[in-house]
């Protein structure tokens, strides 16, 4: 994920508690014993299509 959505990948790593994000660390999978997960946070805000359409129409009508 990191090459495509670096900021979101960083948030995911923080929530899951991953500190080592190097390529070399990919050889092991899973959580460490007694590892705790961080608080779940919204990664992507909900996109309100109707609100966006209203903004576009408003801008269009003003021109």
mmJSON file of the N, C-alpha and C atoms, coordinates in Angstrom:
{"data_MODEL":{"atom_site":{
"group_PDB":["ATOM","ATOM","ATOM","ATOM","ATOM","ATOM","ATOM","ATOM","ATOM","ATOM","ATOM","ATOM","ATOM","ATOM","ATOM","ATOM","ATOM","ATOM","ATOM","ATOM","ATOM","ATOM","ATOM","ATOM","ATOM","ATOM","ATOM","ATOM","ATOM","ATOM","ATOM","ATOM","ATOM","ATOM","ATOM","ATOM","ATOM","ATOM","ATOM","ATOM","ATOM","ATOM","ATOM","ATOM","ATOM","ATOM","ATOM","ATOM","ATOM","ATOM","ATOM","ATOM","ATOM","ATOM","ATOM","ATOM","ATOM","ATOM","ATOM","ATOM","ATOM","ATOM","ATOM","ATOM","ATOM","ATOM","ATOM","ATOM","ATOM","ATOM","ATOM","ATOM","ATOM","ATOM","ATOM","ATOM","ATOM","ATOM","ATOM","ATOM","ATOM","ATOM","ATOM","ATOM","ATOM","ATOM","ATOM","ATOM","ATOM","ATOM","ATOM","ATOM","ATOM","ATOM","ATOM","ATOM","ATOM","ATOM","ATOM","ATOM","ATOM","ATOM","ATOM","ATOM","ATOM","ATOM","ATOM","ATOM","ATOM","ATOM","ATOM","ATOM","ATOM","ATOM","ATOM","ATOM","ATOM","ATOM","ATOM","ATOM","ATOM","ATOM","ATOM","ATOM","ATOM","ATOM","ATOM","ATOM","ATOM","ATOM","ATOM","ATOM","ATOM","ATOM","ATOM","ATOM","ATOM","ATOM","ATOM","ATOM","ATOM","ATOM","ATOM","ATOM","ATOM","ATOM","ATOM","ATOM","ATOM","ATOM","ATOM","ATOM","ATOM","ATOM","ATOM","ATOM","ATOM","ATOM","ATOM","ATOM","ATOM","ATOM","ATOM","ATOM","ATOM","ATOM","ATOM","ATOM","ATOM","ATOM","ATOM","ATOM","ATOM","ATOM","ATOM","ATOM","ATOM","ATOM","ATOM","ATOM","ATOM","ATOM","ATOM","ATOM","ATOM","ATOM","ATOM","ATOM","ATOM"],
"id":[1,2,3,4,5,6,7,8,9,10,11,12,13,14,15,16,17,18,19,20,21,22,23,24,25,26,27,28,29,30,31,32,33,34,35,36,37,38,39,40,41,42,43,44,45,46,47,48,49,50,51,52,53,54,55,56,57,58,59,60,61,62,63,64,65,66,67,68,69,70,71,72,73,74,75,76,77,78,79,80,81,82,83,84,85,86,87,88,89,90,91,92,93,94,95,96,97,98,99,100,101,102,103,104,105,106,107,108,109,110,111,112,113,114,115,116,117,118,119,120,121,122,123,124,125,126,127,128,129,130,131,132,133,134,135,136,137,138,139,140,141,142,143,144,145,146,147,148,149,150,151,152,153,154,155,156,157,158,159,160,161,162,163,164,165,166,167,168,169,170,171,172,173,174,175,176,177,178,179,180,181,182,183,184,185,186,187,188,189],
"type_symbol":["N","C","C","N","C","C","N","C","C","N","C","C","N","C","C","N","C","C","N","C","C","N","C","C","N","C","C","N","C","C","N","C","C","N","C","C","N","C","C","N","C","C","N","C","C","N","C","C","N","C","C","N","C","C","N","C","C","N","C","C","N","C","C","N","C","C","N","C","C","N","C","C","N","C","C","N","C","C","N","C","C","N","C","C","N","C","C","N","C","C","N","C","C","N","C","C","N","C","C","N","C","C","N","C","C","N","C","C","N","C","C","N","C","C","N","C","C","N","C","C","N","C","C","N","C","C","N","C","C","N","C","C","N","C","C","N","C","C","N","C","C","N","C","C","N","C","C","N","C","C","N","C","C","N","C","C","N","C","C","N","C","C","N","C","C","N","C","C","N","C","C","N","C","C","N","C","C","N","C","C","N","C","C","N","C","C","N","C","C"],
"label_atom_id":["N","CA","C","N","CA","C","N","CA","C","N","CA","C","N","CA","C","N","CA","C","N","CA","C","N","CA","C","N","CA","C","N","CA","C","N","CA","C","N","CA","C","N","CA","C","N","CA","C","N","CA","C","N","CA","C","N","CA","C","N","CA","C","N","CA","C","N","CA","C","N","CA","C","N","CA","C","N","CA","C","N","CA","C","N","CA","C","N","CA","C","N","CA","C","N","CA","C","N","CA","C","N","CA","C","N","CA","C","N","CA","C","N","CA","C","N","CA","C","N","CA","C","N","CA","C","N","CA","C","N","CA","C","N","CA","C","N","CA","C","N","CA","C","N","CA","C","N","CA","C","N","CA","C","N","CA","C","N","CA","C","N","CA","C","N","CA","C","N","CA","C","N","CA","C","N","CA","C","N","CA","C","N","CA","C","N","CA","C","N","CA","C","N","CA","C","N","CA","C","N","CA","C","N","CA","C","N","CA","C","N","CA","C","N","CA","C","N","CA","C"],
"label_alt_id":[null,null,null,null,null,null,null,null,null,null,null,null,null,null,null,null,null,null,null,null,null,null,null,null,null,null,null,null,null,null,null,null,null,null,null,null,null,null,null,null,null,null,null,null,null,null,null,null,null,null,null,null,null,null,null,null,null,null,null,null,null,null,null,null,null,null,null,null,null,null,null,null,null,null,null,null,null,null,null,null,null,null,null,null,null,null,null,null,null,null,null,null,null,null,null,null,null,null,null,null,null,null,null,null,null,null,null,null,null,null,null,null,null,null,null,null,null,null,null,null,null,null,null,null,null,null,null,null,null,null,null,null,null,null,null,null,null,null,null,null,null,null,null,null,null,null,null,null,null,null,null,null,null,null,null,null,null,null,null,null,null,null,null,null,null,null,null,null,null,null,null,null,null,null,null,null,null,null,null,null,null,null,null,null,null,null,null,null,null],
"label_comp_id":["UNK","UNK","UNK","UNK","UNK","UNK","UNK","UNK","UNK","UNK","UNK","UNK","UNK","UNK","UNK","UNK","UNK","UNK","UNK","UNK","UNK","UNK","UNK","UNK","UNK","UNK","UNK","UNK","UNK","UNK","UNK","UNK","UNK","UNK","UNK","UNK","UNK","UNK","UNK","UNK","UNK","UNK","UNK","UNK","UNK","UNK","UNK","UNK","UNK","UNK","UNK","UNK","UNK","UNK","UNK","UNK","UNK","UNK","UNK","UNK","UNK","UNK","UNK","UNK","UNK","UNK","UNK","UNK","UNK","UNK","UNK","UNK","UNK","UNK","UNK","UNK","UNK","UNK","UNK","UNK","UNK","UNK","UNK","UNK","UNK","UNK","UNK","UNK","UNK","UNK","UNK","UNK","UNK","UNK","UNK","UNK","UNK","UNK","UNK","UNK","UNK","UNK","UNK","UNK","UNK","UNK","UNK","UNK","UNK","UNK","UNK","UNK","UNK","UNK","UNK","UNK","UNK","UNK","UNK","UNK","UNK","UNK","UNK","UNK","UNK","UNK","UNK","UNK","UNK","UNK","UNK","UNK","UNK","UNK","UNK","UNK","UNK","UNK","UNK","UNK","UNK","UNK","UNK","UNK","UNK","UNK","UNK","UNK","UNK","UNK","UNK","UNK","UNK","UNK","UNK","UNK","UNK","UNK","UNK","UNK","UNK","UNK","UNK","UNK","UNK","UNK","UNK","UNK","UNK","UNK","UNK","UNK","UNK","UNK","UNK","UNK","UNK","UNK","UNK","UNK","UNK","UNK","UNK","UNK","UNK","UNK","UNK","UNK","UNK"],
"label_asym_id":["A","A","A","A","A","A","A","A","A","A","A","A","A","A","A","A","A","A","A","A","A","A","A","A","A","A","A","A","A","A","A","A","A","A","A","A","A","A","A","A","A","A","A","A","A","A","A","A","A","A","A","A","A","A","A","A","A","A","A","A","A","A","A","A","A","A","A","A","A","A","A","A","A","A","A","A","A","A","A","A","A","A","A","A","A","A","A","A","A","A","A","A","A","A","A","A","A","A","A","A","A","A","A","A","A","A","A","A","A","A","A","A","A","A","A","A","A","A","A","A","A","A","A","A","A","A","A","A","A","A","A","A","A","A","A","A","A","A","A","A","A","A","A","A","A","A","A","A","A","A","A","A","A","A","A","A","A","A","A","A","A","A","A","A","A","A","A","A","A","A","A","A","A","A","A","A","A","A","A","A","A","A","A","A","A","A","A","A","A"],
"label_entity_id":["1","1","1","1","1","1","1","1","1","1","1","1","1","1","1","1","1","1","1","1","1","1","1","1","1","1","1","1","1","1","1","1","1","1","1","1","1","1","1","1","1","1","1","1","1","1","1","1","1","1","1","1","1","1","1","1","1","1","1","1","1","1","1","1","1","1","1","1","1","1","1","1","1","1","1","1","1","1","1","1","1","1","1","1","1","1","1","1","1","1","1","1","1","1","1","1","1","1","1","1","1","1","1","1","1","1","1","1","1","1","1","1","1","1","1","1","1","1","1","1","1","1","1","1","1","1","1","1","1","1","1","1","1","1","1","1","1","1","1","1","1","1","1","1","1","1","1","1","1","1","1","1","1","1","1","1","1","1","1","1","1","1","1","1","1","1","1","1","1","1","1","1","1","1","1","1","1","1","1","1","1","1","1","1","1","1","1","1","1"],
"label_seq_id":[1,1,1,2,2,2,3,3,3,4,4,4,5,5,5,6,6,6,7,7,7,8,8,8,9,9,9,10,10,10,11,11,11,12,12,12,13,13,13,14,14,14,15,15,15,16,16,16,17,17,17,18,18,18,19,19,19,20,20,20,21,21,21,22,22,22,23,23,23,24,24,24,25,25,25,26,26,26,27,27,27,28,28,28,29,29,29,30,30,30,31,31,31,32,32,32,33,33,33,34,34,34,35,35,35,36,36,36,37,37,37,38,38,38,39,39,39,40,40,40,41,41,41,42,42,42,43,43,43,44,44,44,45,45,45,46,46,46,47,47,47,48,48,48,49,49,49,50,50,50,51,51,51,52,52,52,53,53,53,54,54,54,55,55,55,56,56,56,57,57,57,58,58,58,59,59,59,60,60,60,61,61,61,62,62,62,63,63,63],
"pdbx_PDB_ins_code":[null,null,null,null,null,null,null,null,null,null,null,null,null,null,null,null,null,null,null,null,null,null,null,null,null,null,null,null,null,null,null,null,null,null,null,null,null,null,null,null,null,null,null,null,null,null,null,null,null,null,null,null,null,null,null,null,null,null,null,null,null,null,null,null,null,null,null,null,null,null,null,null,null,null,null,null,null,null,null,null,null,null,null,null,null,null,null,null,null,null,null,null,null,null,null,null,null,null,null,null,null,null,null,null,null,null,null,null,null,null,null,null,null,null,null,null,null,null,null,null,null,null,null,null,null,null,null,null,null,null,null,null,null,null,null,null,null,null,null,null,null,null,null,null,null,null,null,null,null,null,null,null,null,null,null,null,null,null,null,null,null,null,null,null,null,null,null,null,null,null,null,null,null,null,null,null,null,null,null,null,null,null,null,null,null,null,null,null,null],
"Cartn_x":[0.803,0.0,0.841,1.961,2.759,3.144,3.515,3.875,2.694,1.48,0.311,-0.44,-0.563,-1.253,-0.425,0.687,1.631,1.057,0.257,-0.291,-1.275,-2.103,-3.059,-2.336,-1.316,-0.535,0.083,0.564,1.15,0.109,-1.113,-2.189,-2.526,-2.544,-2.829,-1.74,-0.483,0.628,0.516,0.15,0.008,-1.118,-2.241,-3.379,-3.079,-2.322,-2.001,-0.783,-0.038,1.12,2.392,2.486,3.68,4.685,5.87,6.906,7.915,8.261,9.238,8.496,8.607,7.921,8.899,10.064,11.066,10.704,11.278,11.05,11.524,12.606,13.168,12.227,11.366,10.468,9.307,9.174,8.059,8.192,9.345,9.534,8.793,8.311,7.527,6.126,5.154,3.763,3.131,2.261,1.516,1.925,1.292,1.556,2.508,3.227,4.097,3.259,3.77,3.066,2.838,1.652,1.24,1.236,1.188,1.115,-0.314,-0.451,-1.78,-2.036,-3.287,-3.671,-4.025,-3.743,-4.074,-5.563,-5.988,-7.388,-7.75,-8.918,-9.384,-9.787,-9.318,-9.632,-10.127,-10.867,-11.375,-10.196,-10.069,-8.985,-9.403,-10.644,-11.159,-12.477,-12.583,-13.83,-14.897,-16.13,-17.249,-17.409,-17.597,-17.745,-19.233,-19.701,-21.11,-21.317,-21.796,-21.959,-22.975,-24.081,-25.106,-24.571,-23.807,-23.227,-22.274,-21.455,-20.504,-21.237,-22.301,-23.08,-23.712,-24.2,-24.771,-23.718,-22.51,-21.422,-21.083,-21.033,-20.712,-21.792,-23.047,-24.15,-24.179,-23.893,-23.861,-22.762,-21.567,-20.452,-20.778,-21.421,-21.769,-22.797,-23.756,-24.793,-24.246,-23.189,-22.593,-21.76,-21.366,-20.516,-21.3],
"Cartn_y":[-1.211,0.0,1.267,1.206,2.411,3.153,2.478,3.227,3.967,3.475,4.045,5.057,4.774,5.691,5.825,6.537,6.58,7.132,8.172,8.746,7.789,7.136,6.178,4.957,4.501,3.364,3.686,4.902,5.322,5.256,5.701,5.651,4.205,3.335,1.921,1.319,1.599,1.08,1.53,2.796,3.312,2.601,2.372,1.719,0.27,-0.391,-1.8,-1.957,-0.883,-0.926,-1.389,-1.216,-1.618,-0.475,-0.767,0.259,0.116,-1.117,-1.36,-1.554,-0.589,-0.668,-0.874,-1.389,-1.61,-2.836,-2.907,-4.038,-5.341,-5.259,-6.452,-7.044,-6.229,-6.719,-7.536,-7.599,-8.316,-9.832,-10.336,-11.784,-12.432,-11.64,-12.187,-11.598,-12.403,-11.966,-12.166,-11.267,-11.408,-10.378,-10.471,-9.547,-10.189,-9.337,-9.834,-10.183,-11.043,-11.422,-10.182,-10.053,-8.944,-7.599,-7.611,-6.362,-5.842,-4.567,-3.97,-3.144,-3.096,-2.322,-0.91,0.051,1.442,1.695,2.882,3.252,3.31,2.787,2.818,4.237,4.689,6.027,5.918,6.903,6.936,7.155,6.279,6.405,7.252,7.122,7.877,8.512,9.813,10.491,10.128,10.103,9.8,10.928,10.558,11.528,11.733,12.948,13.274,13.763,12.88,13.184,14.303,14.266,15.302,16.683,16.762,18.043,18.562,17.671,18.067,18.531,17.84,18.242,19.617,19.868,21.18,22.278,22.023,22.997,23.269,22.219,22.367,23.174,22.846,23.567,25.026,25.277,26.649,27.445,26.865,27.53,27.766,26.803,26.893,28.002,28.112,29.137,30.538,30.645,31.945,32.469,31.597,32.013,32.59],
"Cartn_z":[0.0,0.0,0.0,0.63,0.853,-0.431,-1.517,-2.723,-3.356,-3.131,-3.798,-2.939,-1.658,-0.744,0.539,0.457,1.577,2.881,2.813,4.046,4.708,3.906,4.452,4.997,4.305,4.788,6.144,6.298,7.573,8.69,8.403,9.399,9.765,8.765,9.017,9.89,9.572,10.37,11.818,12.026,13.389,14.129,13.459,14.099,14.455,13.611,13.842,14.748,14.929,15.811,15.135,13.834,13.091,13.114,13.605,13.671,12.536,12.201,11.139,9.821,8.935,7.642,6.491,6.808,5.764,4.921,3.74,2.851,3.491,4.241,4.874,5.922,6.51,7.56,6.998,5.68,5.071,5.149,5.549,5.604,6.763,7.718,8.827,8.777,9.156,9.112,10.478,10.846,12.089,13.117,14.263,15.356,16.357,17.054,18.108,19.331,20.163,21.38,22.239,22.762,23.63,22.91,21.598,20.842,20.909,21.173,21.239,19.984,19.613,18.444,18.872,18.014,18.294,18.098,18.435,18.273,16.791,16.48,15.093,14.724,13.583,13.09,11.657,11.229,9.858,8.909,7.926,6.952,5.758,5.351,4.215,4.626,4.417,4.748,3.726,4.192,3.308,2.288,1.068,-0.017,-0.255,-0.044,-0.228,-1.661,-2.502,-3.921,-4.142,-3.423,-3.599,-3.235,-2.169,-1.759,-2.837,-3.379,-4.418,-5.68,-6.05,-7.22,-7.011,-5.815,-5.51,-5.648,-5.161,-5.279,-6.746,-7.532,-8.955,-9.663,-9.394,-10.031,-9.595,-8.333,-7.824,-8.531,-8.62,-9.307,-10.78,-11.373,-12.791,-13.032,-12.129,-12.266,-12.024,-11.232,-10.941,-12.105,-12.996,-14.121,-15.24],
"occupancy":[1.0,1.0,1.0,1.0,1.0,1.0,1.0,1.0,1.0,1.0,1.0,1.0,1.0,1.0,1.0,1.0,1.0,1.0,1.0,1.0,1.0,1.0,1.0,1.0,1.0,1.0,1.0,1.0,1.0,1.0,1.0,1.0,1.0,1.0,1.0,1.0,1.0,1.0,1.0,1.0,1.0,1.0,1.0,1.0,1.0,1.0,1.0,1.0,1.0,1.0,1.0,1.0,1.0,1.0,1.0,1.0,1.0,1.0,1.0,1.0,1.0,1.0,1.0,1.0,1.0,1.0,1.0,1.0,1.0,1.0,1.0,1.0,1.0,1.0,1.0,1.0,1.0,1.0,1.0,1.0,1.0,1.0,1.0,1.0,1.0,1.0,1.0,1.0,1.0,1.0,1.0,1.0,1.0,1.0,1.0,1.0,1.0,1.0,1.0,1.0,1.0,1.0,1.0,1.0,1.0,1.0,1.0,1.0,1.0,1.0,1.0,1.0,1.0,1.0,1.0,1.0,1.0,1.0,1.0,1.0,1.0,1.0,1.0,1.0,1.0,1.0,1.0,1.0,1.0,1.0,1.0,1.0,1.0,1.0,1.0,1.0,1.0,1.0,1.0,1.0,1.0,1.0,1.0,1.0,1.0,1.0,1.0,1.0,1.0,1.0,1.0,1.0,1.0,1.0,1.0,1.0,1.0,1.0,1.0,1.0,1.0,1.0,1.0,1.0,1.0,1.0,1.0,1.0,1.0,1.0,1.0,1.0,1.0,1.0,1.0,1.0,1.0,1.0,1.0,1.0,1.0,1.0,1.0,1.0,1.0,1.0,1.0,1.0,1.0],
"B_iso_or_equiv":[0.0,0.0,0.0,0.0,0.0,0.0,0.0,0.0,0.0,0.0,0.0,0.0,0.0,0.0,0.0,0.0,0.0,0.0,0.0,0.0,0.0,0.0,0.0,0.0,0.0,0.0,0.0,0.0,0.0,0.0,0.0,0.0,0.0,0.0,0.0,0.0,0.0,0.0,0.0,0.0,0.0,0.0,0.0,0.0,0.0,0.0,0.0,0.0,0.0,0.0,0.0,0.0,0.0,0.0,0.0,0.0,0.0,0.0,0.0,0.0,0.0,0.0,0.0,0.0,0.0,0.0,0.0,0.0,0.0,0.0,0.0,0.0,0.0,0.0,0.0,0.0,0.0,0.0,0.0,0.0,0.0,0.0,0.0,0.0,0.0,0.0,0.0,0.0,0.0,0.0,0.0,0.0,0.0,0.0,0.0,0.0,0.0,0.0,0.0,0.0,0.0,0.0,0.0,0.0,0.0,0.0,0.0,0.0,0.0,0.0,0.0,0.0,0.0,0.0,0.0,0.0,0.0,0.0,0.0,0.0,0.0,0.0,0.0,0.0,0.0,0.0,0.0,0.0,0.0,0.0,0.0,0.0,0.0,0.0,0.0,0.0,0.0,0.0,0.0,0.0,0.0,0.0,0.0,0.0,0.0,0.0,0.0,0.0,0.0,0.0,0.0,0.0,0.0,0.0,0.0,0.0,0.0,0.0,0.0,0.0,0.0,0.0,0.0,0.0,0.0,0.0,0.0,0.0,0.0,0.0,0.0,0.0,0.0,0.0,0.0,0.0,0.0,0.0,0.0,0.0,0.0,0.0,0.0,0.0,0.0,0.0,0.0,0.0,0.0],
"pdbx_formal_charge":[null,null,null,null,null,null,null,null,null,null,null,null,null,null,null,null,null,null,null,null,null,null,null,null,null,null,null,null,null,null,null,null,null,null,null,null,null,null,null,null,null,null,null,null,null,null,null,null,null,null,null,null,null,null,null,null,null,null,null,null,null,null,null,null,null,null,null,null,null,null,null,null,null,null,null,null,null,null,null,null,null,null,null,null,null,null,null,null,null,null,null,null,null,null,null,null,null,null,null,null,null,null,null,null,null,null,null,null,null,null,null,null,null,null,null,null,null,null,null,null,null,null,null,null,null,null,null,null,null,null,null,null,null,null,null,null,null,null,null,null,null,null,null,null,null,null,null,null,null,null,null,null,null,null,null,null,null,null,null,null,null,null,null,null,null,null,null,null,null,null,null,null,null,null,null,null,null,null,null,null,null,null,null,null,null,null,null,null,null],
"auth_seq_id":[1,1,1,2,2,2,3,3,3,4,4,4,5,5,5,6,6,6,7,7,7,8,8,8,9,9,9,10,10,10,11,11,11,12,12,12,13,13,13,14,14,14,15,15,15,16,16,16,17,17,17,18,18,18,19,19,19,20,20,20,21,21,21,22,22,22,23,23,23,24,24,24,25,25,25,26,26,26,27,27,27,28,28,28,29,29,29,30,30,30,31,31,31,32,32,32,33,33,33,34,34,34,35,35,35,36,36,36,37,37,37,38,38,38,39,39,39,40,40,40,41,41,41,42,42,42,43,43,43,44,44,44,45,45,45,46,46,46,47,47,47,48,48,48,49,49,49,50,50,50,51,51,51,52,52,52,53,53,53,54,54,54,55,55,55,56,56,56,57,57,57,58,58,58,59,59,59,60,60,60,61,61,61,62,62,62,63,63,63],
"auth_comp_id":["UNK","UNK","UNK","UNK","UNK","UNK","UNK","UNK","UNK","UNK","UNK","UNK","UNK","UNK","UNK","UNK","UNK","UNK","UNK","UNK","UNK","UNK","UNK","UNK","UNK","UNK","UNK","UNK","UNK","UNK","UNK","UNK","UNK","UNK","UNK","UNK","UNK","UNK","UNK","UNK","UNK","UNK","UNK","UNK","UNK","UNK","UNK","UNK","UNK","UNK","UNK","UNK","UNK","UNK","UNK","UNK","UNK","UNK","UNK","UNK","UNK","UNK","UNK","UNK","UNK","UNK","UNK","UNK","UNK","UNK","UNK","UNK","UNK","UNK","UNK","UNK","UNK","UNK","UNK","UNK","UNK","UNK","UNK","UNK","UNK","UNK","UNK","UNK","UNK","UNK","UNK","UNK","UNK","UNK","UNK","UNK","UNK","UNK","UNK","UNK","UNK","UNK","UNK","UNK","UNK","UNK","UNK","UNK","UNK","UNK","UNK","UNK","UNK","UNK","UNK","UNK","UNK","UNK","UNK","UNK","UNK","UNK","UNK","UNK","UNK","UNK","UNK","UNK","UNK","UNK","UNK","UNK","UNK","UNK","UNK","UNK","UNK","UNK","UNK","UNK","UNK","UNK","UNK","UNK","UNK","UNK","UNK","UNK","UNK","UNK","UNK","UNK","UNK","UNK","UNK","UNK","UNK","UNK","UNK","UNK","UNK","UNK","UNK","UNK","UNK","UNK","UNK","UNK","UNK","UNK","UNK","UNK","UNK","UNK","UNK","UNK","UNK","UNK","UNK","UNK","UNK","UNK","UNK","UNK","UNK","UNK","UNK","UNK","UNK"],
"auth_asym_id":["A","A","A","A","A","A","A","A","A","A","A","A","A","A","A","A","A","A","A","A","A","A","A","A","A","A","A","A","A","A","A","A","A","A","A","A","A","A","A","A","A","A","A","A","A","A","A","A","A","A","A","A","A","A","A","A","A","A","A","A","A","A","A","A","A","A","A","A","A","A","A","A","A","A","A","A","A","A","A","A","A","A","A","A","A","A","A","A","A","A","A","A","A","A","A","A","A","A","A","A","A","A","A","A","A","A","A","A","A","A","A","A","A","A","A","A","A","A","A","A","A","A","A","A","A","A","A","A","A","A","A","A","A","A","A","A","A","A","A","A","A","A","A","A","A","A","A","A","A","A","A","A","A","A","A","A","A","A","A","A","A","A","A","A","A","A","A","A","A","A","A","A","A","A","A","A","A","A","A","A","A","A","A","A","A","A","A","A","A"],
"auth_atom_id":["N","CA","C","N","CA","C","N","CA","C","N","CA","C","N","CA","C","N","CA","C","N","CA","C","N","CA","C","N","CA","C","N","CA","C","N","CA","C","N","CA","C","N","CA","C","N","CA","C","N","CA","C","N","CA","C","N","CA","C","N","CA","C","N","CA","C","N","CA","C","N","CA","C","N","CA","C","N","CA","C","N","CA","C","N","CA","C","N","CA","C","N","CA","C","N","CA","C","N","CA","C","N","CA","C","N","CA","C","N","CA","C","N","CA","C","N","CA","C","N","CA","C","N","CA","C","N","CA","C","N","CA","C","N","CA","C","N","CA","C","N","CA","C","N","CA","C","N","CA","C","N","CA","C","N","CA","C","N","CA","C","N","CA","C","N","CA","C","N","CA","C","N","CA","C","N","CA","C","N","CA","C","N","CA","C","N","CA","C","N","CA","C","N","CA","C","N","CA","C","N","CA","C","N","CA","C","N","CA","C","N","CA","C","N","CA","C","N","CA","C"],
"pdbx_PDB_model_num":[1,1,1,1,1,1,1,1,1,1,1,1,1,1,1,1,1,1,1,1,1,1,1,1,1,1,1,1,1,1,1,1,1,1,1,1,1,1,1,1,1,1,1,1,1,1,1,1,1,1,1,1,1,1,1,1,1,1,1,1,1,1,1,1,1,1,1,1,1,1,1,1,1,1,1,1,1,1,1,1,1,1,1,1,1,1,1,1,1,1,1,1,1,1,1,1,1,1,1,1,1,1,1,1,1,1,1,1,1,1,1,1,1,1,1,1,1,1,1,1,1,1,1,1,1,1,1,1,1,1,1,1,1,1,1,1,1,1,1,1,1,1,1,1,1,1,1,1,1,1,1,1,1,1,1,1,1,1,1,1,1,1,1,1,1,1,1,1,1,1,1,1,1,1,1,1,1,1,1,1,1,1,1,1,1,1,1,1,1]
}}}
